Amino acid sequence: MKLILTQEVTGLGAPGDVVEVKDGYGRNYLIPRGVAIRWTRGGEKQVASIKAARSSRSVRDHDHAAEIKTKLESTPVDVKVRAGEGGRLFGAVTVADIADALASVSGEAVDKRTIVVTNPIKSLGNHQVSVKLHDEVSASVALNVIPA
């Protein structure tokens, strides 16, 4: 089955890519979740618009990504959240919260879909997250979760 990806799928491709997958995977998983649409000749126009939107959101090039990486890794990023007694948070730190904090530090908008949090952050203190800035550049960022 030939599909056009509308969102990034780990191990498969990026938005706008035309991929060939097994029928069941496409029909039962990718299409119902809105991650992909069926490939048609008319869909080729959508590929161009998806890629244009992706390029405007993404980091310009490898050198620019390396520059942002040095900004992010140089100092810990403070994330302010509501916390209760004993340092427990009301909920968890979301990737949207982290993206806002990273944008304030780096001066560049960071897409929340590129942030990888291995374990949910549910306590105050220091934590590590990974940010995929470019296909070849990934930054390991130190987060300092503090009460608001």
Order of alpha helices (4+ residues) and beta strands (2+ residues): beta-beta-beta-alpha-alpha-beta-beta-alpha-beta-beta-beta-beta
